[in-house]
Each structure stands twice: as C-alpha cells, then as structure tokens.
C-alpha cells in the first residue's frame, strides 16, 4: 500500500470514529451490479438521432437533442430510465461495506435504489430525499440520509436528464446545492464511481473553494490509472497519461486527493481495510454459563465485570448479545466505567443486542438467531469468548451458540480471542487457536502470539488475564 492509500485509510478511520464521513456515488458504483452507465442508457436515443454515443462526450446535450427532436416530449427517456434502473440487482461488496460503516450521509447522482436497499438489508433506516419538499421533512429514527440529486427511478418525469434540467437546477433545486455545500465544508467525502463531469457539482466545488480558499476540508476520490490499449500508439498513451495527471492536479484545487488504482477491485479491498481498522475498536463478547467449573459464580461475574470495565476504560466499544450467566456482568462493568469515569455516552461504547425470545418453531428461531449473530459480528473487529455451556434436560452441555459465533467471527476475519482459562467451549477454542495461531489470526506479531498463549492455564491469576486480554486488543489497533 503506497503512502497516499495509507493516508486515505488512516484519515477515513479517524473521521469515521467522529461520524464525519460522507459518500458521493456516481454511476461507477452501480455499474458492477449490472446497471447501465449514461452512454449505455442513451444508446437507443442516439440511434434514433443518427449519432454514436462512443463519439459523443456531451451526453447531456444528446438527451436534449432527443427532446428537441420530439417537441419537448421526453416519454421515451422516462421509459428507458424505468426499464434500466428498476431491475432487481444485487448489492456489490462496495455497497455492503459502505452500508455497514457509520456513514450518515450518502449523496448520489444515480437513479437506482441499491444504496437504500443495502442499508435496509443491514438493519439501517434510510431517509431518501429526491425532491426539494422532502428536505423539509425528517423520517423518525432515521440512520442515514440519501440525497438523490438527479432523482429517483420511481419518478422518471422529475429526473435530471436533459440540458434544460441542468440549466435550471441551481434555481429549482437550490436547497440541494446548499445542503451539499454544507456537507462539503463539514465532512470528509469519498467520491466513488464519479467522473467529475457533472456541472452541478462543479458549481458547488467552485463556490466552496472561493469561500474557504486554503481552509477546505480534505476529500478523496478513486480513479483507475490509465493503461495502454491494444494497438494504441505510445504517443496516444502518453497523451492520456499526461491528461490524467493534469486532471488529478486540478482536483487538488478543491482539496480532493486522488487514489489511483490499477483495478476497480481495489476499491472494496481498501474499504474492507478501513472497515477492519474501524471495527478493531469494537469488541464482541461471546459468553454463556450455567455452570462456572472451578470458578464461583461471584468470581466469574467479577471477572467479566472487570474485563468489560477495563475495555471501556481503554476506549473500546463493547458489543454483546446478553449471554446467559454473564450478560449482566458485561453490562454492569461497561456502564460503571461509562457513567463514573467517562465523558462518552453509552450508545457510543456499549451496544446490546439481546436475542429475541419470542415463541416460534425451533427451526425458525435457529435461523433468526444465526442472522442475528451475523449482524452483531459485522460491527466488530475482535471477538472474546468466555466459558461456553448451557443446561438442557438438567444436564450441562457445551454451548453450540458460542461455537456458531466463533465460526461466523472466523469467516468475517475477526481476531479470535477465546479466554481458555474460563473453561468449557472457550477452553476448547483456545486450544484449537493456540495450536495453529497463524491460520486463525493472520498477520499478528510474535508478542501477540506470546500473550495469547498465556490465556489457557486454569491456574492463571485472573487480574493478570484481564490485563493480558486488554493488552492484546490494544496492540491490534496500533
């Protein structure tokens, strides 16, 4: 990873912790999901006009030519919009990562519904704005706002498509421009799949630059590095390289840094790195205990309480499903630190996801709980496992729920941290991980491996186990 990419990852992780990141999505975000770009959308229109989209650079004017040729009637344009952007497409990995991250503002010139669909899939409630009137209303308990600057597929007649639409945008849609200007001043934007040819955005960026001059907030965009085409001469290729370099330098006027990539697959890879680093500050505590083995109930609860308290003290966020026998101790330890010694809010540092207990068939409950575990672990970077048993028909047996959480955490690439000295399933998992540490927890230092190896002995000093656990988690975030 080069310096620019490292800086990008570091800056975005830091801004995410303060919820200061916004996304601006162009057609390039939706294209991998199977949606057309502007040139492909207008191909039938161009054919009618006897033109070729591959030779036309000003596609907005092309749409206008069609309207001019049909006495201002744009019904065919509207129909094309409905046909192409109403398809049941699947979210891309980039959509999924952006929906899981704590981003509250999504700006887009796309007409499709993939952003809002993916947010809903991850349990978030989007508030979609595509008209000026909608800006004046707030959906209750919304988790994110999606500003669809050019309209929505369900309202094609209002979509921004032609030159007439663009020319009147700054008058009829001025509140959108004002809202975007405010976000560009106060948030760090990630531009994805956007070519910067939109006159509305150019209008806004110019005014933000004139108002804030050398105090503009830094933003980032992705661009694919130009590569030489088959049968392309060296002179032509060098010309395109030079032009891209000038374009990148021009974006710096707006304090937009370009992340050059060789392949579009690098975008979800970089975003995945950001997600892992952001989530490394979130610790999922998996635990269930009807029986405490060599521990007394009071000792086990105090251990869990102190572990949670110390994680919060180090500014980690705890995610918990309120497991049998230890859930209350996790909560009491976290809240005692949050309210007694911290300026943070409980919403920021403690996320509780008690498992739904409604009466339903066993198979339905199993499926629901599996999805629930998937969602909880999606927001975490480290998973701690304590004890791991339950009672069935009067007998203490291993907790299959903990094993499932371990498997999900492994699949998601979380750091796996079973505290073996607590016994039961946690002990079995510790032995498995310790025997082949590198296959379970990749790219860890020898120091982390050494510390992990000390967590399996039942004779360990319990305060030292807490200290070691917190030290391991702290080292992972550096």
N, C-alpha and C positions, 0 to 999 in steps of 0.2 A: 504494500500500500504506500503510495507516494505521499509527500508532505501535504499536498492540497487535500487529498482524501482523508488523511489522518486529522487534519484541522477541521474538515467538514464533520466528521464523526464526533470529535470532541465538542465542537460548538453546539451541534444539534442535541447531543446527550445533555449538555448543560442547560440549554434552553428548554428542553422537554421537562426537566425537573421543575421548571418555573412556569410550565404551560404557556410558553411564549413562541410556539412553532405553529405556522400556518402552511397550508399546501395550496399551490396553484397548479391545476391539472389541465393539460391540453389533450388534443386528440391522440397523441402518442401513448397516453396512459391506457386508453380504452382499446387501441388497435390490437394488442396481443390477445384480447378477449374475443376478437372476431368482428369488431365494429369497423366501419369504413372510415377513411380519412376524408378530408374535404374534396380532394381531387377525385376519389372514387365515387363519392356521393354525387358529384356533378357530371359524371361521365355521360349519363343519358341526356342531360340538358345540353352538354357540349355537342353531342352528336346531332341533335336537332338544329343547332346553330351552325353546323358545319365546321366546328372548331375541335381542337385536340387539347385535353387537359394537361398532357405532358409538355405542351408548348406554351401553356398559359401560366404566368406567375401570379397574376392578379385574379384569383378565383372569386373574390367578392364581386368584382366587375362582371365576371362571367355570369353569376347569378342575376345581376342587374340586367344584363343583356337579355336574358330569358324573359324577365318581367316586361322589359320594354317591348319585346317582340310579341308579347301576349296581352298588350293593353293593360299592364299593371296587374294582371292576374297571376297569382303565384300558387295556384292549387296543385300543380304538378310538383313543385318544390316541396310543398307541405306533405304531399303523399309520399315522396321519396324519404322524407325525414321520418315519417311514421314507419314505413317499411323497413328501413335500415337500422333504426335505433330502438325498435320495440322487440327485437329478438331476445330470446331467453339465453343470455350469455352467462358464462361462469366467471366469477371474480378471479383476477390474476393474483399471484403471490404478492405483488406490489400493493394491490388494493387491500389485501388481507392485513399486511403489516401496517399500512397507514391507518387502518381501522382499529387495530389493537393499541397503537400508540396513543398517548394522551394529547391528541390534537383536537382542538375545538372548532377550528375554522378551516373550511375547505372551499376554495374558490375554483370555479371551473368554467370553461367555455364549451364543455361537452353537453350534449342534449340527453344522453342516456342516463340510466338510473343505477349504474353499478356502484357508485360511491355510497349512496344511501342504502342500497340493498346489502352491501357488505357490512356497513355499520350495524344494521339491524341484525344480521347474522351473528355478530359478536355482542349482542345484548345492549347496544347503544341506541339512543333515541335521537334521530336526526331531525332538525328543523330546516326544511328546504325553502329557499327563497328564490323565486324566479320572476316576480313582479315587484314593482315599487310598493304596492299596497301591502304585500306580505312583510316588508321590512318593519312595518309599524306594529306587527303582532309577534308575540313570543309563545312558542309551544311550551306548555308547562313541563318542567323537569327534563328539559332537553339536555343531551350530552354533547351535541355538536351542531354547528350551523353550516349548511351547504348553500353557498351563493352561486346560483347558476346564471352567470352573466348574460348568456345568449339564449336563455330559455330552456324549456323542457319538452321532451318528445310528446307528452300528452297534450301540449298546447302549441301545435306547429304554426298556427297562424300568427302567434306572437313571437316566434323565434327570430333572432337576429341573423339574417341570411344575406340580404342584398345591400348594395351601396347606399340606398335610401335609408335602410335601418341603421347602418353605421354612422351616416352623416347626422342623423337626428338623435343618436344615442346620448350624447352629452347634455341634451336638453330633456328628453323624455325619461332617461334612466340616471339622471344626475345623482340621486341618493345612493345608487350602487357605486358610482365613482367615488363619492365622498366616503362611504364605508370602506372601500378598498384602500383609499388613501390613508385612512386612519390605521388600518391593519399593517400597511407597508411601513408606517412610521413606528409602530409599537411592537411588531412581531418579526421573527425571522422566517422568511418564506423559503420553501423548497419548490422550485419550478420543475415539474415533471411532464415530459411529453409536450412541451410548449416551444414554439418556434420563434416567438417574439415578433411576429409579423402583425399582430392584432393592433389596429390603430387606437383602440380604446385604452389598452394597457400602456402603449407608448405615450399617450396623452397624460396618463396618471403619473407614470415614472418621471416624466419630464418636470411635472409640477412639484412632485416630492423633492426632486433634485434641486430645483430652483429655490424651494422654501428652506431646505435643510443643508444645502451646499455640502460642506465637509462633515456633516453630522448624520449622514444617512445610516440607517441600520443595515448590517450586512445580510445579504441573501445568497442563495445558492441555486444553480441550475445544472442540469445534466445535458451534455452534448456528446454525440458519437463522433469520435475522431475520424476525419475524412481518410478514406483509404483509396488506393488506386484501382480503378475499374479495369476490367479486361478490355484490351485494345485502346485504352486511354493513354495518350502520349504523356511523357514526363512533364512537358511544358504545361499541359492542361491540368495535370495533377498538382503541380507546384502552384499553379494559379489558385486552385480551390483551397489548398493548404494556407496560402497567404491570406485569402479572403476570410477563412475561418479565424485566423489569428487576429485580423483586424476587428472582426465581429466580437470576439472574446474581449479584446481590449476596450471596445466601445461599451460593452456591458458594465465594465468597471466604473464608468461614469455614474452608474446608478448603484454602485457598491454591490453588484451581483457577481459572485465568483463562479467560474465555470468548472464543473467536474468533468474532465474529459474521460470518456470510456471507450474501450475497444469494441465492446459488445453490450447490447441492452440488458443481457442477463446480469451484468454487474450492478444494475440499479437495485434489484431485490437483495442481492448479496450485501451491498453496502447498507441498505436499510435494515437488513437482518442483523448486521453487526451493531448498528445503533440500538435496535430492539434488545439485543442480548445485554449490551452495556447498561442500557436504561433499566432493564429488569433485574440486573445483578444487585440493585439496591432493594429489591423485593424478595422476601424470604417466605416461602410456603412451609408451614409446619404441619406435617402429617403425623397424626398420632391417635391411637385408640388403646385404652387399657381398662379391662375389667379386673385384671389381676396384675400386681406390680412385682411379682417374683421376690427377689431379695430386698427390694425397696419397700418401705412402709408407704401407705397411701399419702401420708403427710409429707414424707421426704420427697416422693415423686412430684407432688403438686408444688412444693417449694422449689425444686429443681426447675420445673417447667416455668414457674413464675419468674424466677431469677434469670433464666435464659431469655425469655421474652423481654424482660426489663432491660437487660444489657444490650440486646439487639436494637431496641428503640433508642437507647442512650447513644448508640453509635450512628444514629440517623438512618437506620434501615426501616423499611416498611414491612409489616407482617401481614401475610395472607393466611387465613385459617378457615377450615370447614367446621370448626367447633366439634372436634373429635371426642368420642366417648372417654370420659375419665380425665382428660387433660385440657379440654376446651376452655373451661372456666379459668384454669391457671394461666393459660396463654393470654386470655383477655385481661385478667387482673394484673398480670405482670406488665403488659403493654400499657394499660391505662394508668397504672400507678406512676410510670415514668412520664407519660404524655401530660398528665394533669398536674403532677407535682413538680417536675423539673424541666419541662419543655415548653417552648413557645408555639409548638406545632399543634395543629388540630388533629383530632382522632381520625377524621376522614383521610388525612394525608398519610398517616403512618399505620393505621390498622384497618384492614379490610376483612370483614367477617362474611362468610358465605355458608350459613348453616344449611345442612342438607334438607331438602323438602321431605316432610314426613307424612304427607297425605296418604290415605288408604288407596292403594291401587294394586293391580296384579303384579306379582314378583318380577315378571319379565319386563313390564313397563317401568317399574321402579329401577331395575338394574340398568336399563338403557338410559333413563333420565339421569341417574347418578353418574354414569360414565360421561355423559355430555357435560354435566356439572363440573366434574373433575377436570375435564379438558379445558373448560373455560377458566377455572381458577388457576390452573398451572400456566395458562397462556400469559398471565400477567406477572409471572415470577421468573427469577433467574437462578435461584438456589432453592433446593428442597431438603428440609431436615426431617428425619424420620425418628420417632420416639416410640418405644415399646412395640405395640402391634399385636393385640389379642382382643378377643371378644368372647361372649358366652352364648352358646347355642345348646338348647336342651339340657341345661345345667352343667355343661362341660366348657372349659376354657379352650378355645382353638385359635390358631393363627388368624390374623385379620386379612382377609382376601382384598379388602378395600385398600389397605396400605400397599399391598403388592401391586394392585392396579395403578395406584398413584405413582409408584416407583417406575413402572413400565411407561406410563404416559410421560413422566418427567424425563426419562431417558430418551424417548422418541423426540421430545421437544428440545433436547440438548441442554437441559438444566444441569447445574452442578449437583451431584447426588451426595448427600451428607447424612447417611444413617449413623446415629449415635449408638454404636454396638453395645456399650455398657448398660443400656436400658433393657436389653434382653429381647426375647421373642422374635418377631419378624425383623425388627431393627437390627438385632444381632446377626441374623442370617444374611441380611442385605449388606451389613458392614463386612462380613467375611467374604462375600462374593465380590464386592468392590475392591477391598484391600488386596485380594489375590490377583486382580488384573486391573489395577487402578487406571492405567492409561487408556484402556478400551472404554471405560465408563466416564471418566473425566479427562477430556483431552486438553493438551497444551497447558498443563499445570506445572508449577515449579517443584523442584525437589523438596523445598521447605514445606509446601502444602501437603505433599505426599507423606512427609515425615510426621507432620502434625496429625494428619488423618489416621495414621497407623496407631496412634496412642488412644484412640477413642473406643477401642474394643474391649478393654480389660474391665471386668466387673469390680476389680479392686481399686480402680482409679478414684482419686479424690474428686468429688463431684463439683466442687467450685472450680477446680482446675479444668475439668471437662468443659464447663461453661466458658471459661477464659479461652481455651483452645478452639472451641467452636466459633466463637465470635472473631477470634484472630484469623481463622481460615476464611470466613466470609468477608472480613475486611480486606484481606490480601487479594481476593478475587476481583475487587472493584478497582484496584490500582493498575 
